[in-house]
Structures are given as structure tokens and as C-alpha cells.
Amino acid sequence: MGFIQTYKQSLIAFAFILFLLIPVHMVIERPMLLMERFLPGWGWIEILLLGFYGAFVTHKMIHAHNTAKWRLRIWTLFSFVFFGQLLLGLFGMEQFLMTGQLHFPIPAMIVAGPIYRFQIGFMPILFLSTIVLSGPAWCSQLCYFGAIDGLLASNGRPSIIKNKHFIRLSIFFAVLLGALFFRLFQLNESWVIWIIAGFGIIGLSVILFMSRRKGAMVHCTTYCPVGVAVSYLKFVNPFRLEIGNECTFCQKCVRDCRYDALSMEDLKSGKPGISCTYCGDCISACSSSQIRYKLFRFKPQTARMIWIVMTVVLHTVFLGLARI
């Protein structure tokens, strides 16, 4: 791909980032941008810096052989920034907190929270918006928790997760029913807090001891209720990932998939498994160029560029705004 083409995609990403961040900065009374909180007037500088960052990341990820490497890098950066701000907030620097009030930074709360509170908050709306715009990208570049899973699962050859679908659906419905039970029976709030904390600790243990050992993202594909929601809600989005008829079944892509979404059966069916997040890591591994994005009647390469620009823009905006 030529320099002019990648420059064009970077420019589009830059423009969209500014288009989204400028209204937020101008309309919302409480400063959302971090630099504005410490140095009034410097929020405009941060918007420009985020725009240049998004343009740079787009330039890097447009090239298929760079996608997997840069996706993990920017995802890890996002998680580091998110949890770094949380820790600083815990130590008394409230400027690093979005509302000044602490909430559990556990993805499961996105699906359980609305049931327990009987109301839709900011995070569920944000989560659903990402699915509408970029399908399952939440689970490959936008989740602050998933980045840890991706980082520890990135070494070694992935192995199949047995009974994955049964386990993930069981946990998903257990979380939903548990949240409804806590709400209806008004369980003591301190008990609810301990249960939520325990669920998060178990999730971290899954990452540390299972994802690293299996070379697959066990937490995201098997344990996390949000991962289940993304797997099925992603079909409201028009993007798809498909496998062409000329696939040679070399299975190189299987060795690069950390989401346990590619197997010989998936290759024969012409589409990845339900846990696929469209991350695109498999595209660079495909020796026959048979794995491709699909969007309406666009050419596969155009569909891929649109998805990358869309996802990088969301990632960059979240990087600037996402705080507890």
C-alpha cells in the first residue's frame, strides 16, 4: 500500500478524532480531558495530540504485517493509562477520576450493573455504541481488562479451550441472575461489594494461570460475561470476517488466533468461530490471503481500512476520556 493511501487514512482518523473530542470539550461542563483539569485551556492541546496519535497508529496498523504487533501495543497502553489513573485517584488525586466516585473496574459490571441498579448508566451506553460502530472491537482493543489477558496470552502456541461455550454461557447467565437476585432481595451492599471483588479476583487468576499457560485469552473468551454479550451482539454491526474458498487449510492462522476462534472446522465453514473479535491478527498469517473483512459491497481491502480507522478512532477517544 502506497504512502499516499496510508496518509489519507491517517488524515481521516485525525479528522474524526477532532470531530468527536471538540464537542465533548466544549459542551460538557466538567472537564473531560485530563490536561484541561490540571491546566485550563490546555485541553485543546490534548485534542491535537490525540489526533496525531490516532493518525500515527492508523498508519502503523493499516499494514497487515504490523497489525497484530501494534494492536497489542496500543491496547496495553490503553490499559496502563486507565489503571494508572485509577491508582492515582485512589491515592487522593481526584482529578484523575471522571466523577470523583469510585466504581469497580470489572467488565462484568457492564452487563450486571443495569440489572442490579434498574437503570442504564454511562458505560453500558458506551459499550453498546462501540458494538454498533465497530462490532466486537471492544474485546480486541477497547476493554481495559482484556489487554492484560491479551498480553499474557501472547506467548506460545494457542491450545483449544474445552467446553468453552457451555462454561461461558453458564457464567453469563449466572451473573445476570445473580444481579437480579441481589436487586430483588436487597442483599446487603457490603456483601455485594465482596462478591463483585471476588469475581474480579477470580478473573485475574484465570488470566495469570490459564491464559498464559494455554496461549489463548481464556478470560475474554470463556470467563467474561461481556465477551459473551459481544459475541452475539456484534451481528448488529455490518462488518464481517470471512474465509475464502481457496483456503489451503495450512492452519497458520489457527496458531495466531488468541481468541480460540479458528479451527479446521471454522476454515471449512468459511467463517471464524463465535468468539472472533475481528482483530485481524490472522490476516498477516494467512499465506493465501483468504481471510478478509467484508462490508456491504466494498472491496475487502477497503472494508479492512474502514474498520481499522473506525476502531483506532474509538480507541483514541477512549484513551482521552475513559476514566472511572
N, C-alpha and C positions, 0 to 999 in steps of 0.2 A: 504494500500500500504506500502510495507516494506521500511526500511530506505535505503537499498542499491539502490532500484529503484529510490527513490526521489533524492538520492545523484547523481545518474547517470544523471538524467535530469538537475540537478543544474550544474554539470560539463559541460554538453553540452552547456547550456546557457552561462556559464563563457567563454568557448572557442569561441563561436560565437561572443560575445561582443568584445573580444580582436581582433578577426579576422576582424571585421568591423571598430573598432576605430584606430587600429595601422596604417593602410594605410592612413586614414584621417590625422592622426597626422604627418605622415612622408612626405606626398606628398603636402598637401595644405600649401602654403607659409604663409598666415595669420593664426596665432594660433587659432584653433577652440575650444580647450579645455580651460576652464576658468583658471585653475591653471597655465597653461603654459603662459597665458597672464600676470599674476602677478609675477610668479616665474619661469623663464626659466629653462627647464629641468624637472619640476615637472609634466608635462603633462603625463609622464609615470606612475607616482604615481596615478594620477587621473584615468587613464585607468584601473589599477589594482583595485582601489576602486570601480569603476563602475562595474567591472567584479564580484567582491564579492557581491555587492549589488544585481545585477541581479540573481546570484546564490541563494542568500537568499530569494528573492521574489519568485523565481521559486519553491523553497522548500515549501514555505508557500501556494502558490496558487494551487499546484498540488493536495492537499487535498480538495475535493469538498466542505466540510463544511466550509472551510476557504476562498473560492474564492471570494464571494461577499464582505466580510469584507476587505480583503486585496486589492481587485481591487479598491475599493473606497479610501482606504488609499493611495495607490501609485499614483492614479490619482490626488488626492488632492495635494499630494506632488509635482507632476509634475507642476500643475497649479501654486502653490505657488512659486516654483523656477522660472518658466517662467516670471510671472508678477512681482516677486520681482526683477529680473534682469532688467526688463523693467523700473521699477520705479527708480532704482539706475542709470540707463542710462539717464533717464530724468533729474536727478539731477546732471548731468555733468560727471558721471563716465563712459566714453565711452568704457572702457574695457568690460563692461557688454553687449555691443551691438555687434551683429555679424558683421555688415557692418559699423557701426558708423552713419548710416542714419536711421531715424525713419520711420516705416510703421504702418498702422493701424492694430492692432492685432485682427481683426474681421474675423472669419472663412469664412464669405460670400465673402471676397476678393479672396479666393482661386478659386472660380468659376467665379467671376465677373472681377477680375484683368486681366486675359489673354484676355478677350474680350475688355476691356477698353484700354489696352496697345497694343493689337495686337501682343503679344509675350508671350511665356511660360517662367515663372520665376522659381525660386528655389522651392517655396512652392507647386505649382501645381504638379511639378515632384515628390517631396517628398510625397505628398498626394496620387498620383496615384500609387507610388511604394508600399505604405502600403496596398492598396487595393489588389494589385497583390499578396503580400506576406501573408497577414492575413485577407483578406476580409474586414468586417466592423469594425475592431478593432479600427479604427480612432475614431469612435463615442462612444467607451466604455473605452478607456484607453489612447488615444494619443492626443486628442483635448484639448488644454489649456483652451478653453472657456467652453467646455462641463462639465468639472469637477465641476464647480460651480453649474451647473444645476443638476448634479448627487447628489451633497452634499445636496442641499436644497430640492430635491425631495425624499430624502431617509427616510423621516418620514411619517407615516400614510399609510393607505391603498390606492393604486392607483385607480383612477376613470377614466372612459373612456373619451377620448377627442373626442367630437362630431365634425363631418365634417372634421376630421383631414386630410384626403387625398386631399380633394378639397382645403383646406386652404394652405397646404404645397406646392402643385403643383402650385397654383396661385402665391404664394410668390416667388417660384423658377423661374418661367418664367418672373415675373415682374422684378426680379433682373437682369436676363440675358438681357432682352430687355432694361432695364434702362441703363445698362453698354454700350450696343451698341448705344443707343441714345446719351449718353454723349460723346462717341467717335466720332460718325459721325457728330454731330453738334458742336463739340468743346466747350462744356459748360465750363464756367469759372471755373478754378481749385479750387478757394475758395468755390464755390457753391458745387462742387463735394465733397470736404472735409467735408462740413457741412452736406451734405446728408448722407455720409458714417457714420459720427459720430452719426447722428440721428438714423440711422438703428441700430447701436450698442447699443445706449441708450435704444431703444425700446426692443431690445433683452434682456438686463439686467432686464428691467421692467417685461418682460414675466417670467423670472426666479424667480424674487423676489416675484411676486404677483400671478402667475398662477401655476408654477411648485411646489412651496411649498404648495399651497392650494390643488392641485389635487393629490399630491404624485406621480406624473408622470413627466417625463422630457419633458415638453411642448415645451421648446425652441428647443431642439435637434430633436424632432420627428415631430414638426409642423411648427416652425418658421425658422429654419436654412436651407438655400439652400444647404449647404454641406451635411446635413443629408439626403436630397432628393437624391443627387448625389450618396451617399454611398449606400442607399437602393437599387438602381438599378445596380450600377457598381459592387457591391460585388459579383455578379454571375459570373464574370470572374475568380473568385478565386474558387478552388475546394472544399473548406471546406463548410459543410452544418450543420444545426442543424435539427434533426428530432424527431418526437414523435412516440413512438412505438404503435403497435396495442393493447397492453394490458393496455393502459392508463385507469385508473379508473375514470377519469373526476372529481377528488376531487377538482381541481382548486386551490390547494395550490400554484402552480407555477404562476398562474394569479396574486395572491396577492404579489408576489415578483418581478414581472416584472415592471420596471420603464419606459420601452420604449413603453408601450401600444401595445405590440406585441403578447400577448396571450389572447385568449378569448375561450369560449366554441366552437365556430366555428373553430378556429385555431386548437384546440385539436382534433376535429373530422376529420379535413383535414390531420392531421399527420405532420404538419409543422407550425412554428410560422409565424406571420404576416410580412409584408414587412419591417416594421421598426425595426425588430430584428437585434441586433448587435453581436450576438453570445457571449455575455458577460459571460454566464454560470451561472448567479445568480439563474436561475430557477432549475438547476440540483440538487442543495442541497435541494431544497424544494420538489422535486418530491419523494413521498413516495413509488412509484412503480418502480423507476429507469427506466423510459421510455423515458426520454429526453436525447439525446446523440448526440455527434458530429459524423460526417460522413466524411471520406476522402478516396476516392478510395475503396480499399479492406481491409484497415486497420481495426482492431478491434476498437469499439467505444472508449475504454479507451486509446488506443494508439493514435487515432486521436485527442482526447482531450489533451493529453500530448504534442503532436507536436504543436497544436495550442497555448497552453499556453507558451511553450518555445519560439516559434516564436514571440508571442506578447510581452512577457516580454523582449526579446532581443531588439525589436524595441523601446519599452518604455524606456529602459535603455540608448540606444544610443541617443534617442531624449533628454532624461534628460541631457546628457552630452553636446549635441550640439545645441539644439533648443534655439535660441535667435533671437530677432528682428534685 
